[in-house]
Structures are given as structure tokens and as C-alpha cells.
Amino acid sequence: MSVGIRLICWYFCWYFNRESAPLEWDTNMPLSDATVRGAKPATTLRKLSDGGGLYLLITPKPTGSKLLRLAYRFGGKQKTLALGIYPAVSLSQPRILVSTAVCTL
């Protein structure tokens, strides 16, 4: 009986209490420099998640820009914060900016 209760509690806590979960609980693996360099543009937009709302947006083929963005919610609405273009901004800089942006919001 206790195994069933524990299973239900885990399910409830994981899926319904994500807003109060700390950023350390994010299940995405951080992007590596080799992964970002090797990512090729497609015919549509591509998103490569870094965790904590940070992602790399790859634009379609003609330009193929690699843009670092932060997705967050403010006032119940989805917002996006542009953090820079990949070659000019390393992957470590936006991670620091994300931690300060979360504290500011």
C-alpha cells in the first residue's frame, strides 16, 4: 500500500509542483561547445535546450544564425529574452546572465 502512495506522491510532486522547483531539478543536459558548433540549420527553426529556460535558436538555412534566448514567465505570460549570437557570446556567459535575470525577475 505504501508503494502506491509513494508513487502517486512522486507523480503529483513532479508534474504539478514544477513552478516551485529549483533550477537544479532541470532534467536537460547542458549544451556543449561541440554540440553547438556541429548543429546545422534546417528548413525550419530549431531549438536546442540548455536547461533553466535557456535555449539556442537556429534560424533556417539561408542565414543559419545561432541565437541564445531565455524563455521565462512574467505576469502569467510567456516572454523571451535575447542574450546574444553564439560565436560572439560563449555558452558560459548566458548561464551567468540567466542566474542574474532570474534574481531580478
N, CA, C and O atoms as a DFTB+ gen file, in Angstrom:
420 C
 N C O
     1  1       0.822      -1.197       0.000
     2  2       0.000       0.000       0.000
     3  2       0.868       1.264       0.000
     4  3       0.541       2.235      -0.682
     5  1       1.968       1.259       0.757
     6  2       2.795       2.456       0.832
     7  2       3.520       2.728      -0.479
     8  3       3.823       3.881      -0.787
     9  1       3.807       1.673      -1.264
    10  2       4.468       1.878      -2.558
    11  2       3.545       2.648      -3.495
    12  3       4.003       3.535      -4.215
    13  1       2.251       2.324      -3.499
    14  2       1.294       3.041      -4.334
    15  2       1.177       4.497      -3.937
    16  3       1.085       5.371      -4.798
    17  1       1.178       4.769      -2.629
    18  2       1.098       6.152      -2.151
    19  2       2.354       6.915      -2.518
    20  3       2.279       8.074      -2.927
    21  1       3.490       6.289      -2.378
    22  2       4.752       6.926      -2.729
    23  2       4.798       7.231      -4.224
    24  3       5.277       8.293      -4.622
    25  1       4.308       6.320      -5.049
    26  2       4.285       6.521      -6.489
    27  2       3.365       7.684      -6.855
    28  3       3.731       8.514      -7.688
    29  1       2.205       7.759      -6.262
    30  2       1.277       8.847      -6.531
    31  2       1.862      10.179      -6.053
    32  3       1.742      11.191      -6.743
    33  1       2.491      10.182      -4.881
    34  2       3.099      11.406      -4.355
    35  2       4.207      11.898      -5.276
    36  3       4.304      13.097      -5.536
    37  1       5.051      10.983      -5.777
    38  2       6.125      11.372      -6.676
    39  2       5.549      11.995      -7.942
    40  3       6.021      13.033      -8.405
    41  1       4.516      11.346      -8.500
    42  2       3.894      11.849      -9.717
    43  2       3.307      13.244      -9.485
    44  3       3.514      14.148     -10.295
    45  1       2.595      13.414      -8.411
    46  2       1.969      14.697      -8.108
    47  2       3.020      15.779      -7.891
    48  3       2.906      16.871      -8.447
    49  1       4.029      15.492      -7.097
    50  2       5.063      16.494      -6.794
    51  2       5.858      16.877      -8.043
    52  3       6.216      18.043      -8.204
    53  1       6.138      15.925      -8.922
    54  2       6.948      16.199     -10.093
    55  2       6.189      17.003     -11.140
    56  3       6.717      17.976     -11.678
    57  1       4.948      16.602     -11.435
    58  2       4.235      17.220     -12.541
    59  2       3.399      18.437     -12.169
    60  3       3.142      19.282     -13.027
    61  1       2.974      18.551     -10.931
    62  2       2.092      19.647     -10.578
    63  2       2.755      20.709      -9.723
    64  3       2.129      21.730      -9.437
    65  1       3.987      20.512      -9.307
    66  2       4.661      21.473      -8.443
    67  2       5.960      21.953      -9.084
    68  3       6.923      22.239      -8.373
    69  1       6.007      22.047     -10.404
    70  2       7.236      22.428     -11.096
    71  2       7.583      23.904     -10.926
    72  3       8.757      24.260     -11.028
    73  1       6.597      24.784     -10.668
    74  2       6.892      26.209     -10.550
    75  2       7.755      26.499      -9.327
    76  3       8.586      27.407      -9.352
    77  1       7.560      25.727      -8.255
    78  2       8.337      25.979      -7.047
    79  2       9.619      25.161      -7.010
    80  3      10.381      25.256      -6.049
    81  1       9.871      24.354      -8.045
    82  2      11.074      23.531      -8.072
    83  2      12.294      24.398      -8.397
    84  3      12.202      25.300      -9.230
    85  1      13.426      24.139      -7.754
    86  2      14.626      24.917      -8.057
    87  2      15.172      24.582      -9.441
    88  3      14.830      23.543     -10.007
    89  1      16.016      25.451      -9.988
    90  2      16.588      25.238     -11.315
    91  2      17.476      24.002     -11.370
    92  3      17.707      23.466     -12.455
    93  1      17.979      23.537     -10.234
    94  2      18.842      22.365     -10.225
    95  2      18.075      21.102     -10.617
    96  3      18.691      20.098     -10.973
    97  1      16.742      21.136     -10.558
    98  2      15.939      19.974     -10.898
    99  2      15.738      19.821     -12.383
   100  3      15.126      18.843     -12.813
   101  1      16.219      20.727     -13.173
   102  2      16.012      20.663     -14.607
   103  2      16.675      19.412     -15.155
   104  3      17.816      19.112     -14.804
   105  1      15.973      18.674     -16.014
   106  2      16.466      17.392     -16.489
   107  2      17.273      17.486     -17.780
   108  3      17.833      16.479     -18.212
   109  1      17.356      18.659     -18.412
   110  2      18.112      18.789     -19.648
   111  2      19.602      18.837     -19.362
   112  3      20.050      19.442     -18.389
   113  1      20.361      18.181     -20.237
   114  2      21.811      18.242     -20.120
   115  2      22.268      19.559     -20.737
   116  3      21.726      19.986     -21.757
   117  1      23.257      20.205     -20.131
   118  2      23.747      21.468     -20.701
   119  2      24.357      21.250     -22.084
   120  3      24.931      20.198     -22.364
   121  1      24.227      22.245     -22.926
   122  2      24.814      22.168     -24.260
   123  2      26.330      22.271     -24.163
   124  3      26.863      23.016     -23.340
   125  1      27.002      21.529     -24.996
   126  2      28.462      21.641     -25.058
   127  2      28.831      22.486     -26.281
   128  3      28.024      22.674     -27.191
   129  1      30.042      22.978     -26.278
   130  2      30.516      23.804     -27.381
   131  2      30.538      23.001     -28.678
   132  3      30.207      23.525     -29.742
   133  1      30.927      21.729     -28.592
   134  2      30.982      20.883     -29.785
   135  2      29.585      20.637     -30.362
   136  3      29.417      20.595     -31.580
   137  1      28.597      20.478     -29.503
   138  2      27.223      20.272     -29.968
   139  2      26.718      21.501     -30.713
   140  3      26.085      21.376     -31.762
   141  1      26.991      22.681     -30.181
   142  2      26.510      23.913     -30.810
   143  2      27.240      24.165     -32.124
   144  3      26.617      24.563     -33.108
   145  1      28.544      23.942     -32.152
   146  2      29.296      24.137     -33.390
   147  2      28.831      23.176     -34.475
   148  3      28.781      23.544     -35.648
   149  1      28.488      21.941     -34.091
   150  2      28.068      20.922     -35.051
   151  2      26.614      21.010     -35.473
   152  3      26.207      20.306     -36.397
   153  1      25.823      21.846     -34.830
   154  2      24.402      21.969     -35.168
   155  2      24.249      22.688     -36.504
   156  3      24.726      23.809     -36.679
   157  1      23.586      22.037     -37.428
   158  2      23.396      22.596     -38.761
   159  2      21.994      23.174     -38.899
   160  3      21.053      22.636     -38.317
   161  1      21.833      24.257     -39.654
   162  2      20.496      24.825     -39.868
   163  2      19.640      23.901     -40.721
   164  3      20.145      23.208     -41.604
   165  1      18.340      23.898     -40.449
   166  2      17.378      23.115     -41.212
   167  2      16.486      24.065     -42.004
   168  3      16.783      25.255     -42.112
   169  1      15.403      23.544     -42.553
   170  2      14.481      24.390     -43.314
   171  2      13.529      25.155     -42.403
   172  3      12.883      26.106     -42.844
   173  1      13.432      24.749     -41.124
   174  2      12.585      25.433     -40.146
   175  2      13.429      25.819     -38.934
   176  3      14.592      25.427     -38.829
   177  1      12.840      26.589     -38.023
   178  2      13.541      26.953     -36.794
   179  2      13.812      25.712     -35.959
   180  3      12.985      24.801     -35.905
   181  1      14.963      25.676     -35.311
   182  2      15.310      24.583     -34.402
   183  2      15.653      25.164     -33.050
   184  3      16.251      26.236     -32.961
   185  1      15.272      24.453     -31.985
   186  2      15.617      24.861     -30.627
   187  2      16.418      23.751     -29.976
   188  3      16.006      22.590     -29.985
   189  1      17.559      24.106     -29.414
   190  2      18.360      23.183     -28.629
   191  2      18.346      23.699     -27.198
   192  3      18.847      24.789     -26.920
   193  1      17.771      22.913     -26.289
   194  2      17.597      23.365     -24.918
   195  2      18.872      23.183     -24.107
   196  3      19.579      22.186     -24.249
   197  1      19.151      24.163     -23.256
   198  2      20.311      24.112     -22.367
   199  2      19.886      23.894     -20.927
   200  3      20.710      23.500     -20.101
   201  1      18.633      24.137     -20.605
   202  2      18.142      23.959     -19.246
   203  2      17.898      25.288     -18.567
   204  3      18.566      26.279     -18.862
   205  1      16.942      25.306     -17.661
   206  2      16.622      26.522     -16.942
   207  2      15.984      27.592     -17.806
   208  3      16.011      28.770     -17.449
   209  1      15.405      27.200     -18.946
   210  2      14.777      28.160     -19.842
   211  2      15.701      28.695     -20.920
   212  3      15.244      29.375     -21.839
   213  1      16.980      28.405     -20.829
   214  2      17.951      28.868     -21.827
   215  2      17.951      27.905     -23.004
   216  3      17.985      26.688     -22.817
   217  1      17.915      28.450     -24.224
   218  2      17.960      27.600     -25.403
   219  2      18.677      28.310     -26.536
   220  3      18.824      29.533     -26.542
   221  1      19.118      27.508     -27.492
   222  2      19.782      28.005     -28.683
   223  2      18.794      27.892     -29.831
   224  3      18.304      26.801     -30.122
   225  1      18.500      28.997     -30.479
   226  2      17.570      29.036     -31.602
   227  2      18.388      29.112     -32.885
   228  3      19.169      30.043     -33.084
   229  1      18.197      28.112     -33.757
   230  2      18.914      28.082     -35.028
   231  2      17.929      28.459     -36.124
   232  3      16.922      27.778     -36.317
   233  1      18.216      29.541     -36.842
   234  2      17.318      30.032     -37.886
   235  2      17.452      29.164     -39.143
   236  3      18.413      28.407     -39.274
   237  1      16.490      29.274     -40.065
   238  2      16.539      28.443     -41.288
   239  2      17.778      28.675     -42.140
   240  3      18.576      29.574     -41.879
   241  1      17.917      27.841     -43.164
   242  2      19.144      27.689     -43.940
   243  2      19.818      28.922     -44.519
   244  3      21.040      29.006     -44.402
   245  1      19.153      29.872     -45.123
   246  2      19.957      30.932     -45.764
   247  2      20.944      31.611     -44.815
   248  3      22.100      31.828     -45.178
   249  1      20.497      31.949     -43.603
   250  2      21.412      32.611     -42.668
   251  2      21.994      31.616     -41.673
   252  3      23.205      31.612     -41.453
   253  1      21.177      30.787     -41.075
   254  2      21.662      29.784     -40.134
   255  2      22.241      30.374     -38.866
   256  3      23.166      29.799     -38.292
   257  1      21.726      31.503     -38.412
   258  2      22.239      32.144     -37.198
   259  2      21.932      31.297     -35.973
   260  3      20.920      30.597     -35.935
   261  1      22.793      31.359     -34.987
   262  2      22.617      30.633     -33.726
   263  2      22.431      31.670     -32.620
   264  3      23.383      32.319     -32.187
   265  1      21.184      31.806     -32.178
   266  2      20.813      32.845     -31.225
   267  2      20.539      32.237     -29.858
   268  3      19.833      31.234     -29.749
   269  1      21.098      32.843     -28.815
   270  2      20.860      32.382     -27.451
   271  2      19.685      33.151     -26.871
   272  3      19.685      34.382     -26.862
   273  1      18.678      32.421     -26.382
   274  2      17.461      33.029     -25.857
   275  2      17.124      32.430     -24.504
   276  3      17.527      31.312     -24.183
   277  1      16.379      33.193     -23.715
   278  2      15.880      32.734     -22.422
   279  2      14.362      32.829     -22.449
   280  3      13.812      33.902     -22.699
   281  1      13.682      31.719     -22.195
   282  2      12.229      31.694     -22.105
   283  2      11.848      31.749     -20.624
   284  3      12.370      30.981     -19.815
   285  1      10.935      32.664     -20.274
   286  2      10.507      32.794     -18.885
   287  2       9.067      33.269     -18.851
   288  3       8.510      33.664     -19.875
   289  1       8.473      33.230     -17.682
   290  2       7.107      33.706     -17.491
   291  2       7.125      34.897     -16.548
   292  3       7.806      34.891     -15.523
   293  1       6.360      35.924     -16.917
   294  2       6.224      37.099     -16.074
   295  2       4.777      37.550     -16.159
   296  3       4.268      37.824     -17.246
   297  1       4.126      37.627     -15.033
   298  2       2.718      38.018     -15.007
   299  2       1.824      37.006     -15.696
   300  3       0.783      37.368     -16.246
   301  1       2.221      35.739     -15.670
   302  2       1.425      34.690     -16.287
   303  2       1.550      34.611     -17.798
   304  3       0.807      33.859     -18.429
   305  1       2.465      35.361     -18.400
   306  2       2.643      35.336     -19.849
   307  2       4.045      34.871     -20.207
   308  3       5.009      35.162     -19.499
   309  1       4.146      34.151     -21.303
   310  2       5.423      33.668     -21.806
   311  2       6.197      34.817     -22.428
   312  3       5.660      35.548     -23.261
   313  1       7.456      34.984     -22.032
   314  2       8.323      36.040     -22.571
   315  2       9.625      35.414     -23.051
   316  3       9.969      34.299     -22.659
   317  1      10.345      36.136     -23.900
   318  2      11.644      35.689     -24.407
   319  2      12.640      36.825     -24.272
   320  3      12.342      37.969     -24.613
   321  1      13.826      36.501     -23.770
   322  2      14.897      37.474     -23.611
   323  2      16.060      37.059     -24.510
   324  3      16.566      35.944     -24.385
   325  1      16.484      37.933     -25.404
   326  2      17.612      37.650     -26.300
   327  2      18.913      37.918     -25.553
   328  3      19.089      38.977     -24.951
   329  1      19.822      36.944     -25.598
   330  2      21.085      37.068     -24.864
   331  2      22.298      37.220     -25.774
   332  3      23.393      37.499     -25.286
   333  1      22.130      37.044     -27.084
   334  2      23.249      37.245     -27.991
   335  2      23.318      36.196     -29.083
   336  3      22.502      35.277     -29.144
   337  1      24.308      36.355     -29.941
   338  2      24.552      35.430     -31.043
   339  2      25.716      34.528     -30.632
   340  3      26.675      34.994     -30.017
   341  1      25.635      33.238     -30.969
   342  2      26.573      32.252     -30.434
   343  2      28.055      32.536     -30.630
   344  3      28.758      32.562     -29.620
   345  1      28.588      32.747     -31.786
   346  2      30.051      32.892     -31.818
   347  2      30.555      34.085     -31.010
   348  3      31.646      34.033     -30.443
   349  1      29.769      35.156     -30.956
   350  2      30.206      36.353     -30.231
   351  2      30.052      36.180     -28.723
   352  3      30.807      36.771     -27.952
   353  1      29.087      35.380     -28.302
   354  2      28.823      35.147     -26.878
   355  2      29.056      33.669     -26.593
   356  3      28.430      32.812     -27.218
   357  1      29.951      33.361     -25.654
   358  2      30.210      31.960     -25.323
   359  2      29.027      31.378     -24.559
   360  3      28.126      32.114     -24.157
   361  1      29.025      30.072     -24.357
   362  2      27.911      29.420     -23.657
   363  2      27.906      29.706     -22.164
   364  3      26.851      29.627     -21.536
   365  1      29.040      30.033     -21.582
   366  2      29.086      30.282     -20.136
   367  2      28.510      31.644     -19.764
   368  3      27.938      31.793     -18.684
   369  1      28.650      32.633     -20.633
   370  2      28.143      33.977     -20.329
   371  2      26.623      34.016     -20.157
   372  3      26.152      34.616     -19.191
   373  1      25.827      33.402     -21.052
   374  2      24.373      33.437     -20.844
   375  2      23.933      32.683     -19.592
   376  3      22.930      33.050     -18.980
   377  1      24.653      31.648     -19.203
   378  2      24.291      30.918     -17.985
   379  2      24.416      31.831     -16.764
   380  3      23.603      31.751     -15.844
   381  1      25.418      32.685     -16.753
   382  2      25.564      33.651     -15.655
   383  2      24.469      34.712     -15.739
   384  3      23.910      35.113     -14.718
   385  1      24.162      35.168     -16.962
   386  2      23.101      36.158     -17.154
   387  2      21.740      35.598     -16.751
   388  3      20.898      36.331     -16.232
   389  1      21.521      34.308     -16.986
   390  2      20.240      33.688     -16.604
   391  2      20.074      33.718     -15.090
   392  3      18.991      34.027     -14.593
   393  1      21.131      33.401     -14.354
   394  2      21.025      33.396     -12.901
   395  2      20.740      34.810     -12.369
   396  3      19.973      34.960     -11.418
   397  1      21.336      35.834     -12.958
   398  2      21.048      37.202     -12.511
   399  2      19.672      37.662     -12.967
   400  3      19.004      38.408     -12.251
   401  1      19.232      37.226     -14.157
   402  2      17.903      37.613     -14.649
   403  2      16.817      36.986     -13.791
   404  3      15.803      37.630     -13.519
   405  1      17.005      35.746     -13.359
   406  2      16.026      35.085     -12.501
   407  2      15.924      35.803     -11.175
   408  3      14.822      35.951     -10.646
   409  1      17.037      36.256     -10.619
   410  2      17.014      37.004      -9.367
   411  2      16.309      38.357      -9.546
   412  3      15.608      38.816      -8.644
   413  1      16.495      38.987     -10.702
   414  2      15.879      40.281     -10.959
   415  2      14.366      40.169     -11.131
   416  3      13.614      41.023     -10.662
   417  1      13.929      39.111     -11.807
   418  2      12.504      38.922     -12.036
   419  2      11.856      38.440     -10.761
   420  3      10.646      38.216     -10.730
